[in-house]
Amino acid sequence: MKLLSRLVAFALPLAFTLLTTNAHAEEIVNTPDESMSEDSSSERIVVTANRYPTSIEEVGSSISVIDEEEIEKKKQPTVLELLRTLPGLEVSETGGPGRTVSVFIRGAESDHTLVLIDGVRANDNTTGQFDFANLKAENIERIEVLRGAQSVLYGSDAIGGVINIITKTAEEGTHGSVSVEAGSKGTQQYKAAGSFGSELFHTSTTVSYFDTDGISAAASNRGNPEGDSHDNFSISNRSGFRFLEDGSADLTVRYSTAEAELDGFDFAVGAVDDLNYLQENDDLFASFVITKSLTETIIPSIELGFADRDTTGIDPDTSFNNFTIDNQTQSVTTKVDFLMPWEGVVSVGHTYKKDIGENLGLFDEEREVNSFFTQKQFSYNDALFLTGGVRYDDDSEFGDAVTFRTTAAYRLKETGSRFHASYGTGFKTPSFNELFFPEFGNQDLEEETSWGYDVGVEQIFLDGRAVADVTFFQNEIDNLITFDRTTFLAANIEESSVIGVESAVSLELAPGFDTSLAYTYTDSENETTGGVLPRRPRHRAAFQVFAEPIEGLSATASLILVNSRRDSDRSKMDNYEVVNMALSYFVCDLFEPFIRIDNLFDEDYEEVNGFGTRGFSAYAGVKASL
């Protein structure tokens, strides 16, 4: 039956390919956009790779982009579902909507992924990682995912890479929309959005409410029948204005409040039902950026960032599940970009960051970091693109650290070939939990350090209708922080090594009909124990179809396959293949009904051993635009 399931799962997108005949394929590094022409591809701009707007073809690092059009077509309510189809990423959800979500980039730890929301560092200071459980997909212009060590521009937490969520800037004129969706497990979602844009001022706001009866966080097929509900209220705004010709000021605010029923954990049997365990989350992220050139070649900017994440656990049945945790990050970054004729761009910057972490009754800590960074971009003959940068961090708890990064990209327009490579070092300071949590924290810990590189080649085929990219990567992490089973404390007792290959292919089969395939092979090793790193699959693939067979009708389908994983206790984890689909139709320019189906073939699997996943789920809704 398993083999049959896989054959059917593969056959569905392929049959869809044959029976239908533009949707916007997922933009993977250096793959063309809608027209798949070299000219249009060269116009695509990313900001995360160099902290300066750069054509994606000039970026030597490996980067993926999910744009607004793809977000709209997939109809997924959360960012985590959008990330699943990217190369080099593994997403693990612990028990359905609203529960902890971990993201691993190229085999690094989940707290080695730095998450930015409009430039604001969103990672928890207590755990060190960002939990994607409550981050909704509304009001997002694009998501940029930068793979490989990025400490030169972003400091600690970026050993694996950076995920940057960028809020929409309002288009010119007045626009608005409302949407309603309902479906499986009592799920309902309501959204309202409005925007106004002019030459001097812009503002966009989205408000949403999501509620579901949910599934059992502890796997129901292991004798845990109780469903665990989840609700989320989110609001996002981006506003800005222009002044003195080329000056600009932008304020972004994203707030959410959520509740999720959780289950307990028994060390003898694993996750088990808990009828009264509730977790509340309040997240606030805000940034203010002001930019004004002094001359045609000197452009300074100031960015203020603020993140506050409060988490409360409530359980009358056990004191262990009752807690109040407050995380807060404040930052100020001052940067000056020097545009050097014939020599590229030189960026020089300083960041002051203050981290605050409190677990009520257990610890209340803070630290400050001053960072200085510089990077030079250089191009030659519109074919060779080089970057080199260095960073110095002075941490009030861990002293200083120096990191560097260099990248290269070289394109041959005559043959449609492009070569790209990068090498960088990184570091990660211990989280407050790893330092101070009672009977686990260890104040003698050292920071984790890393080095890594990647090298790849991209080739355009079929007059620009097809693009293939293959990238080999290797990461080495020293002083890896883990749990010492001898002392029962956090300790720098391990080193890890990861090598792998990322491959991506995009193909326009016909006008209005695109496909994409991303496959990642990851060979990870804990060099201390000789075992593989937990929850990193050796094989991961995502096949997608985007189609507009007739005007106004949009259809998408994705197949995700995960194979060969081990959990932290070295037990085998499920292999699985999941098919998701979405279909929408513009009855007119103002009215769009849609349906979405997740886990079409009702695959029975666990992303984390002992925790539940959603079976077949269907949703229907309608969106009205003004």
N, C-alpha and C positions, 0 to 999 in steps of 0.2 A: 504493500500500500504506500510505503514511503516513496518508493521509486515512481509509482504512478502519480503520486502527488506532485513530485518534482517535474515530471513530464508535462502534466497538465499546467503547472505554474509557468513553465517555460513556453508552452504552446499558446497560452492566452495572449501575451503581448505580441507574439509572432503572428497569430491569427488576426489580431487587431491591426497589425502592420499591413497585412495583405488585403483586408476588407475595407479599410479606410484609406483615404488619400489626402499645419504650420502652427504648430505651436512653438513657442519659444523654448528651445532645448536648454537644459541646464548649462550655464556658462562655466566651463571648466578652464583652468588656466590656458590661455592662448588659443582657445577654440573660438571661431568666429561667432558673431551674433546672428540676428534674423536672416540677413542676406548672405551670410557666410562668405563675404568677399574680403580680400585683404585690406581694402581701403577702409571699410567699416570696422573691421577688427582693430585696426590701428588707432581708431578713435575712442575705443573703450578705455575709461580712466578708472584707476583704483587709487585709494589714498593710504591704505594700511601698510603696504609694503615699504614705503619710504617716508611716511608721514608728510607726503607732498604729492599733489595730483600727478600721476604718471601713467602713460599708456601701458596697458597690460602686456603688450609685446616687448616693452623695454625692461620688464621685471625679470630678474634672474631667479628669484625665489619662486617656489611653487604656490600658486594662489588660485582659489576658486571663488566664483561670484554667483550668488543667487539673487536675481533681480526681482523688481516689483511685479512684473508680468508673470513670472513663474510662481511667485507666492500666491497671486490671485487665482491662477489656473488650478493649482493643487487643492485649494480650499481647506488646507490643514489649519487647525486653530492654534497650534503651538510651533515655536521655532525648532524644538527638538525633532519634530517630524520632518521638517525641511532639511535638516542636517544629515539624515540617514543615507541619502543617496550620493554624498560627496566621497571622493577618493581619500584614503588615508585616515578616515574617521570611523570610530566605533562608538555607538550610542547604547547605553544600558539604562533601562527604566526599571525601577524597583517597585513593581506592583501596581501599574496603571496610572491614570491621570492624577496629578498632584503629588506623586511620590518622588523620592530622590532620583535625579537623572545625572549620570556621569558620562562625560565625553572624553575619549582617549584619542590623541592625535599621534600617528606614527608610533604607537606602542608606548608612548610616555604615560606617566601617571595622569589621573584626571585633574589633579591640582597643578599639573604642568601646562595646562591650557589657560591662557589669559583671556578673559572675556571683557570686551569693551562695549559699553552702550553709549553711543555718541561720544566716544573718547573717554568715558568714565570707567575706571577700573571697578568691575562688578564682583570680583571674587570675594568670598568670605575670608575674614582674617582669622576666624576660629578654626575652620576646616581647611582653608587654603584653596578650595575649589569653588566653582560656580554651579549652583543647582538650577538647571533649566526648567524645572517642573512648572513654574508659574510664569514663564516668559511667553506671552501671547504674540501671535504673528501680525497683529494689527499695526497700522501706521508705519510700516517698515519699507523704506525705499530700496534697500539692498543689504545683503549680508556678505561680508568679505572674510574668507577663511585663509589665513596665511600659515603655511606649514614649515616646520623647522625652527631651530633656535632663533629667537628674536629679541634677546635681552638687550642688544645695543640700543634699540629705539624704545623698548618697553620695560627693561629692568627685570626684576624677579617675576616668577610665575610663568614666563613665556618660553620654557625649555622645549615644549612640544610644538607650540605655535600660538596664534592669536585668532580669536573669533570676534569680529567687529560688527555690531548691529547698528545700522544707520537709519535714523528716522526720516520720514518723508519731508521734503520741502514743497510747500504749496505751489501748484501751477498758477499761472495768471488767470484771473477771474474768480468767480464764486462757484464752489462745487459742494455737493453733499450727497450722502447716501445713508440708507438704513438697511439692515438685513436681519432675518430671523431664520434660525435653523433648529431642527429637532430630530431625534433619532434614538438609537439603541440605548438601553440602560437608563431611560428617562433623561437623556441628554438634551439640553436646550442651550442656545446661545443667541444673544441679542447684541447688535452692534449699531452704532451711529457715528458718522464721520462728517466733518465739515471743514472747509478750507477757503482761504481767500489769499490771492496773490496779486501784487501790482509791481510796478518798477521799483518802488522804494520800500515796500513792506510785504511780508508774507506770514501766514499763520495756518497751521493745520492741527486738528484735534480729533482723536478717536476715543470713544467710550465703549466698553464691552462688558457683558456679564455672561459667565459660563457656569453651568450647573449640571451635574450628573450624579445619578445614584451609584455609578461606578461598579467595579468588580471587587472581589476580595483581594486585598493587598497580599496576603498570604495565599499561596496557590490553592485554588478551590479543589483541584484534583488530588490534593493531599489531605482532604478532610477538613477544609476551612470554608464553609458555605456562606458566611456572613459577607454581604456587600459593603464596600467602604465608599462613602460619598465624597464629593469634592466640588467646591465652588470657588469662583474667582471673579473679582471686579477689577478692571484695569482702565486706566486713562493715560493717554499720551498726547503731548503737545510739543510742537516745534514752531517758534516764532522768531522773526528776525527783521532787520531793516538795513538799508544801505545809507551811507553818508559820505560826504566829501568825495564824490565820484566813485572811488574804488574801495572805500571802507565798508566793512560789514560787521554786524553783531548778531549772534544767534544764541537763543536760549532754548534748551530742550529739557523737558521734564517727563518722566515716566514713573507712574505709581501703580502698585497693585496690592490688593489685600485678598488673602485666600485662606480657606480652611480645607483640611483633608483628614478624613478618618484613617488611622493607621492600625497596623496589627503589631503584635508583640513578637518576641524572639526567644525560643527555648534552645539552649545550647545542646540539648540532647536530641531534639528533633528538627530544629530550624524555625522558620517563620510559622507562627500560629495565630489564630483569631484572637483579637482583643476587642471586646464589645464597647469599650468606653475610652479608647485612646484617640485624642484629637490633637492636631497640630495647626497652629495659626501662623501665617507669615504676612508681614508688611514690608514691602520693598519700595524704596524711593531712590531714583537716580536722576541727577540734574547736572547739566553742564552749561557753561556760558563761555563763548568764544568770540573774541574781537580781533579783527585783522585790519590793518591799514598800511599801505606801502608808504615808505618815506621817500623813495626815489623809484625809478623804473626797475632798479635792480636790487633794492633792499626792502624786504617784506617781513616786518615783525608781526607776531601774534601772541596773544595771551589766552590761556585756557584754564578755567576754573572748573573743578570737578568735585561732586559730592555724592556719596553713596551711603545709604543707611538701610540695613536689613535686620529686622527684628523677628525672632522665631520663638514661639511659646509652645511647650508641650503640656498637655493636660490629661491626666489619667488617675481617677480616684482609686484604681485597683493596685497601683504600685508606685512607690515614690521615685523609682528610677526613671520613669517616663515623664516626670514633671520637671520642667526647666524653663528658664528665660534667658535667651541669648541675644545680645545686641552687637552688631558689627557696624562700624562706621569708617569710611575712608574719605579724607579731605586731600585735595591736591591742587597745586598751581604749577602750570607749565608755561614757561616763556621761551619762545623759539624765534629765531631770525633766519630767513632763507635769503641767501645771496645768489642772484641769478648772474652767473659769470659767462659773458659772451664767449662762445667757442670752447668753454671749459665746463659747462654743465651747472648744476646747482650744489651749493654748499649750505648745509643746515647746521646750526649751532643752537643748543638748547639747554635749559636747566629745569628740573622738576623737583618741587618740594612735596613730599607726601607724608601724611600722618595716618597711621593705622590704629584703630581702637577696637578692642575686643573684650567683651564681658560675658561671662557665664555666671549668672547671679548666684552668689554664695560659694563659687568655686574659684574664680579668678577675675581680675579686672586689670587689663594690661594695655599698654600703648607703646608705639615706637615711631621714630621719625627717620626719614630717608631723604638725603640730598643727592641728586644725580645730575651729572653733566655729560652731555653726549654731542657728538658731531658726526656728520656723514657727508661724503662727497659723491655726487653723481656725475658721470662722465660719459659722453657719447662721441663716436667717431664715424663720420661718413654715413650717418643714419643707418648703420648696420651693427656696430659694436656698442654695447651699453654696459658700463661697469659701475659698481658702487663699492665703497669701503667706509666703514665706520667703527668708532670706538666709544665706549661708555665707562664712566667711573661712578660707582655708587658708594655713598658713605652712610651706613646703617648704624643707628644709635645703639643697637644690640649686638651686631655682628661685624662691625668694622667695615673695611672697604673691599670692593670687588671691581675687577676690570674685565670687560668682555669686548669682543670684536666680531665683526661680520663682513664678509665680502661676497659679492654676487657678480655674475656675468651673463650676458645674453648676446647672441650673435645670429643674425638672420640673413638668409640668402633669398632675396626676393625672386630671383630668376627660377629657383627650384621649389619655392614654397617651403623651405626648410628653416627651422629655428632651433638653435642649441642654447640650453640654459643650465646654469649651475650656481650653487651657493655653498658657503662654508661659514659656520658660526659657532660661537661658544655661548653658554648660558649658565644661569645659576638660579637657585630657589631657596629662599630663607625658610626655616621651619615655621609652621603655623602656630598660633597660640595654643591650640589643643595639644600639638606635639611637644610643646615646651612646658605647659602649665597644668594640663588636665590631671586631676588627682589620680594616682596609681597608674598613670600611663605616660604623662609628660616627663621630659628629660631635658633639663636646662643645659646639659653639656653637649647637646647636638650641634653639629656643624651644618653649614648650608650645603645643599646638593649642587653639584656642578656637572656640566655636560659639554660635549662637542659633537658636531654632526655636519654632514654634507649631503648634497644631492646633486645629481647630474642627469640631464634628460634631453630628449630630442622630440621636436614636434614636426609633423609633416602634413602639408595640405594636399589633398587629392581631388580628382574629379572637378576641376575648375572651381575649387573653393567650396564644393558642396560636402566634402568630407574632411575631417581633421583627426589625426591620431597623435597622441602624446604619451610617451613612456618615460618614466623617471625612476632611477635607482636611488635609494637613500640609505643612510646608516646613521644611527644615533648611539652614543655611549654616555651613560650617566654614572657618576661616581658619588659615593657617600649617600646612596639612596636610603631614605628614611623609611623604616618599616617596623613591624612589631617583633620584638625580641621574645621568643617563646621561653627563653631561659630566665630573663629578669622580669618579663611582662611589662616592659617599658618600650617606648619609642627609642630607636637606636639607628646609627649610621652603620649598618652591618652588611649592606648589600651593594652590589654594582649590577647594572643591567646593560644589555647590548641588544640592539634591534637593527636588523637589516631588512630591506623589503623593496618591492617594486609597485609603483602606482601606474596604472595605465588608463587612458580615457580615449574614447572614440565618439565623435559626433558625426551624424550622417543625415543629410537632407535627401530623403528618398524621392520626394516629389514636392511640388509647391503646396505648402500647407501641411506638410507631414515630415516631422523630424524624429530621430531616435538618438539615444545616447547610451553608452555603456561605460561604467567605471568598475575597475577591478583592482583590488589591492592584495598583494601577498605580503605577509608579515611574519618574519622569523624572529621571535623574541626569546631572550634567555636571561634568567636570573643567574649571574655568574657565580654567586655564592653557593646556591643550592643546585644549580644545573637544570632547574625546571623552567618551564615557560612562564611568562608573566600572566597573571590572572586576567581573564575576560578580554584578552586580545586574540581575536580569531586569526588563524593562519590564512584563511581565504575569506574574502568579503567582496561581493559583487552587487551592482545595482544596474538594472536595465530599465530604461524609460522610453515611453512613447508619448509624443505630443502631436495632436492632430486637430485640424479644422477642416473636416471633410466637406462642409458646406458653410456658406457665410453665416456667421453668428453662432455656430455650434462649435464648442471647444471640448476636447476630450483628452484626458491624460491617464496613463497607466504606468505603474512602477512595480518591478519585481526585485525584492531584496533577498539575497542569499548569504547566509553566515555559516561557516563550517570550521570545525576543529578549534574548540576553546576549552580552557580549564578554569575552574574557579580558584579562589584563594586557598582552599584546602586541597587543591590538586584534583578534585573530583571532576569528571567529565561534565560538560555543559551541552545543552541541546544544540544540534544543528537545526537550522530552520530556513524556510523560504516563505515569504509573505508577499502577497499581491494587494496593492491598493489602487483604487480608481476614482476618478472624478469626472463629472460631465455637467456642462452648463450650456445654456442657450439664451442668446439675447433675443427675446421676443420683439423688443424694440430697443432703442438706445437707452431707455430709462428702466427697463424691467428685465431681470435675469433670474430665472429659476435654476436650481442646481441640485445635484445629488452627489454623495460621496460614499464610497464603500471601502472600509478598511478590513484587511485580512479576509479577502474574498473567499478563500477556500477553507476558512475556519481552522487554520493551522494551530495545533496544540503544542505549545513550546514555552520555555522560560528564558528570559534574557538574563536573569540572575537566579541562581538555584534557589528554589523554595518560594519564589514570588510570582504572582500571577501576571498574565498578559491577556489582552482583549482578544476574544474570538471574533467571529464574523460580526461586523457592525455596519449598519447602514444609517445614513443621515440625509435629510432633504431640507432645502431652504429656498429662500427667495431674497434677492437684493434689488432694491429700488434706488436709482440714482437721480440726482437733480442736475 
